[in-house]
Amino acid sequence: MSPMTPARVTGTPGRTRVLVIGGGITGLAAAHRLREHLGPDAEIIVAEQAMRLGGKIHTVEFAGRPVETGAESLLAARPEAIELARAVGLGDAIVYPSAAKPALSLGGELLDFPAGHMMGIPGDPADVAAVANAKERPDNGLPILEPGADMSVGALVRSRLGDEVLDRLVAPMLGGVYAGDVDRLSVRAVMPQLAAALERHARLTDAVNEIKRPPSGPRKPVFATIDGGLELLVTATSATARAEVRLGMTVRELRQTPYGWEVIAGPVPDPIKIKADAVILAVPASPAAVLLRDVEPQAAAALSGVAYASVALAAFAFDHVDLPERSGFLTPASEGKTVKAATFASKKWPHLGRRRQIVRVSMGRLGEEALLQYDDATLAKTALRELGEHLGRRLPEPLEQRVDRWGGALPQYAPGHDARIAAAREALGANRNIAIAGAAVDGVGIAACIASGQRAADTISMKLANRR
Ligand SMILES: Cc1cc2nc3c(=O)[nH]c(=O)nc-3n(C[C@H](O)[C@H](O)[C@H](O)COP(=O)(O)OP(=O)(O)OC[C@H]3O[C@@H](n4cnc5c(N)ncnc54)[C@H](O)[C@@H]3O)c2cc1C
């Protein structure tokens, strides 16, 4: 802020006010939980720099259907996303995928993706023998990880089960979530349950089998989505939280004061000063690091070390096209394609209807940012041509197509991530009413982000209660 520009101050004196910075699902889940804890009188402000809420969740109308340009599914195997959807009145809109399974595109063929694995790591090498040469290496009888230790997914799988399991199964699976480099992804951050099991087992397959032991009772679906689009979860969460949403409001400075926090937000020529008793930072790592630079340099350093990968998505709608009865496919980087995965959305999600076939194709891995520089037409043409190559036939002209770019959208948790974030949280201190949350720190998936936002709200509410 220029010293010459007086900042406008907003707020009602005497009421507890919490400022949530970032209007993605993390910030909104935090706002929702804050409302539950703090009651109707608290002021909960959500400052969002974009002109819409949702961040990486964005539903658009495409070929007459609500189609996701970013995230498309909720992990239903853990409770947070489904419970939030129910809590904000969307229980009846929760829908589940069909029984169609994804394929592995290898050597120009669509093969069944083997069953019985955890993120591509088999519980028995024989389970994946059809697509990868896997043989468990001899072990030394000691647990693979010491308590609290970490290693990269690449180093773990390559040393225990060999290159093909890593390159053909694990890398494409993790690539679908992180678009990352398996040699730079932390086992503890991306597969925390496996990391815990590795502290007890000398064999990787034993650790995998311990985790994937089938639960008793009926099998529950692993994924879900919202009929009408995931953006409904965004708007319903925001409405239920009764937060004061400020769109187009970039928070640029964060300062600690004797009573709490003061932020400078809004456009540089017309800044707004917002005072708050507490702050929840629910933004990606880079803006979080900038905001924390003067508040707590150690926390800022931990956040600025989180790298991000970029992806582009092309969506196509076809009137008549014969797609395989699969939910889509993944393909290893060794196949040399730009397309790394495709979802046959209308096969995967019955609620989208089958009259029109909708296919979403994702492109880009860590280090392939230059891809995003191509214009839409070039990206769509590449995606369509390669889609045809994967399917073994030339595809007709689509009825509609669109390209969406997500630059720097997917955080990469390097080995040691969890320990660095824990240290950052400790440095931020028990006596300061500030919390960090979201995909930058606690997990990329929507369910993990919701859990992270809720935990931040629990922490802040408790601190505010203790202050009274
Ligand atoms: C292409 C793609 C597909 C995905 N698919 C899935 C999927 O199918 N299932 C799944 O579970 N997850 C998926 N994910 C991951 C998931 O969508 C995200 O990790 C999650 O939505 C992140 O939520 P968030 O609130 O932590 O962050 P974001 O969604 O990034 O929200 C942060 C918000 O902060 C705002 N902001 C940033 N700086 C400031 C500032 N200074 N002041 C104010 N506001 C600011 C941003 O504009 C943004 O709206 C996908 C992600 C991408 C990119």
The ligand as an SDF file (V2000), in Angstrom:
LIG
                    3D

 53 58  0  0  0  0  0  0  0  0999 V2000
   -7.6980  -30.1010  -13.0630 C   0  0  0  0  0  0  0  0  0  0  0  0
   -7.9060  -30.5670  -11.6540 C   0  0  0  0  0  0  0  0  0  0  0  0
   -8.6430  -31.7040  -11.4110 C   0  0  0  0  0  0  0  0  0  0  0  0
   -8.8470  -32.1470  -10.0970 C   0  0  0  0  0  0  0  0  0  0  0  0
   -9.6300  -33.2370   -9.8790 N   0  0  0  0  0  0  0  0  0  0  0  0
   -9.9440  -33.5950   -8.6130 C   0  0  0  0  0  0  0  0  0  0  0  0
  -10.9210  -34.5990   -8.3590 C   0  0  0  0  0  0  0  0  0  0  0  0
  -11.5270  -35.1490   -9.2920 O   0  0  0  0  0  0  0  0  0  0  0  0
  -11.1880  -34.9140   -7.0740 N   0  0  0  0  0  0  0  0  0  0  0  0
  -10.5730  -34.2920   -6.0150 C   0  0  0  0  0  0  0  0  0  0  0  0
  -10.8560  -34.6210   -4.8630 O   0  0  0  0  0  0  0  0  0  0  0  0
   -9.6680  -33.2950   -6.2300 N   0  0  0  0  0  0  0  0  0  0  0  0
   -9.3630  -32.9220   -7.4950 C   0  0  0  0  0  0  0  0  0  0  0  0
   -8.4920  -31.9010   -7.7190 N   0  0  0  0  0  0  0  0  0  0  0  0
   -7.8650  -31.2400   -6.5690 C   0  0  0  0  0  0  0  0  0  0  0  0
   -8.8260  -30.3100   -5.8350 C   0  0  0  0  0  0  0  0  0  0  0  0
   -9.7590  -29.7720   -6.7260 O   0  0  0  0  0  0  0  0  0  0  0  0
   -8.0830  -29.1560   -5.1670 C   0  0  0  0  0  0  0  0  0  0  0  0
   -6.9160  -29.6140   -4.4990 O   0  0  0  0  0  0  0  0  0  0  0  0
   -8.9680  -28.4340   -4.1630 C   0  0  0  0  0  0  0  0  0  0  0  0
  -10.1950  -28.0520   -4.7690 O   0  0  0  0  0  0  0  0  0  0  0  0
   -8.2050  -27.2410   -3.6080 C   0  0  0  0  0  0  0  0  0  0  0  0
   -9.0310  -26.5030   -2.7430 O   0  0  0  0  0  0  0  0  0  0  0  0
   -8.4530  -25.2890   -1.9040 P   0  0  0  0  0  0  0  0  0  0  0  0
   -9.6110  -24.5560   -1.3720 O   0  0  0  0  0  0  0  0  0  0  0  0
   -7.4280  -25.7870   -0.9320 O   0  0  0  0  0  0  0  0  0  0  0  0
   -7.6470  -24.4080   -2.9370 O   0  0  0  0  0  0  0  0  0  0  0  0
   -8.1660  -23.6060   -4.2130 P   0  0  0  0  0  0  0  0  0  0  0  0
   -9.2770  -24.3090   -4.8710 O   0  0  0  0  0  0  0  0  0  0  0  0
   -6.9300  -23.3110   -4.9830 O   0  0  0  0  0  0  0  0  0  0  0  0
   -8.7530  -22.2710   -3.5850 O   0  0  0  0  0  0  0  0  0  0  0  0
   -7.9220  -21.2460   -3.1170 C   0  0  0  0  0  0  0  0  0  0  0  0
   -8.5940  -19.9350   -3.4190 C   0  0  0  0  0  0  0  0  0  0  0  0
   -7.7890  -18.8700   -2.9060 O   0  0  0  0  0  0  0  0  0  0  0  0
   -7.8960  -17.7710   -3.7730 C   0  0  0  0  0  0  0  0  0  0  0  0
   -6.7540  -16.8750   -3.5110 N   0  0  0  0  0  0  0  0  0  0  0  0
   -5.4460  -17.0780   -3.8190 C   0  0  0  0  0  0  0  0  0  0  0  0
   -4.7100  -16.0380   -3.3620 N   0  0  0  0  0  0  0  0  0  0  0  0
   -5.5560  -15.1780   -2.7570 C   0  0  0  0  0  0  0  0  0  0  0  0
   -5.3820  -13.9340   -2.0750 C   0  0  0  0  0  0  0  0  0  0  0  0
   -4.1780  -13.3740   -1.9290 N   0  0  0  0  0  0  0  0  0  0  0  0
   -6.4740  -13.3040   -1.5760 N   0  0  0  0  0  0  0  0  0  0  0  0
   -7.7220  -13.8580   -1.7000 C   0  0  0  0  0  0  0  0  0  0  0  0
   -7.9320  -15.0380   -2.3390 N   0  0  0  0  0  0  0  0  0  0  0  0
   -6.8600  -15.6930   -2.8420 C   0  0  0  0  0  0  0  0  0  0  0  0
   -7.8880  -18.4070   -5.1570 C   0  0  0  0  0  0  0  0  0  0  0  0
   -8.4340  -17.5350   -6.1210 O   0  0  0  0  0  0  0  0  0  0  0  0
   -8.7370  -19.6530   -4.9220 C   0  0  0  0  0  0  0  0  0  0  0  0
  -10.0920  -19.4530   -5.2080 O   0  0  0  0  0  0  0  0  0  0  0  0
   -8.2710  -31.4290   -9.0200 C   0  0  0  0  0  0  0  0  0  0  0  0
   -7.5220  -30.2740   -9.2710 C   0  0  0  0  0  0  0  0  0  0  0  0
   -7.3370  -29.8470  -10.5660 C   0  0  0  0  0  0  0  0  0  0  0  0
   -6.5500  -28.5960  -10.8170 C   0  0  0  0  0  0  0  0  0  0  0  0
  1  2  1  0
  2  3  1  0
  2 52  2  0
  3  4  2  0
  4  5  1  0
  4 50  1  0
  5  6  2  0
  6  7  1  0
  6 13  1  0
  7  8  2  0
  7  9  1  0
  9 10  1  0
 10 11  2  0
 10 12  1  0
 12 13  2  0
 13 14  1  0
 14 15  1  0
 14 50  1  0
 15 16  1  0
 16 17  1  0
 16 18  1  0
 18 19  1  0
 18 20  1  0
 20 21  1  0
 20 22  1  0
 22 23  1  0
 23 24  1  0
 24 25  2  0
 24 26  1  0
 24 27  1  0
 27 28  1  0
 28 29  2  0
 28 30  1  0
 28 31  1  0
 31 32  1  0
 32 33  1  0
 33 34  1  0
 33 48  1  0
 34 35  1  0
 35 36  1  0
 35 46  1  0
 36 37  1  0
 36 45  1  0
 37 38  2  0
 38 39  1  0
 39 40  1  0
 39 45  2  0
 40 41  1  0
 40 42  2  0
 42 43  1  0
 43 44  2  0
 44 45  1  0
 46 47  1  0
 46 48  1  0
 48 49  1  0
 50 51  2  0
 51 52  1  0
 52 53  1  0
M  END
$$$$
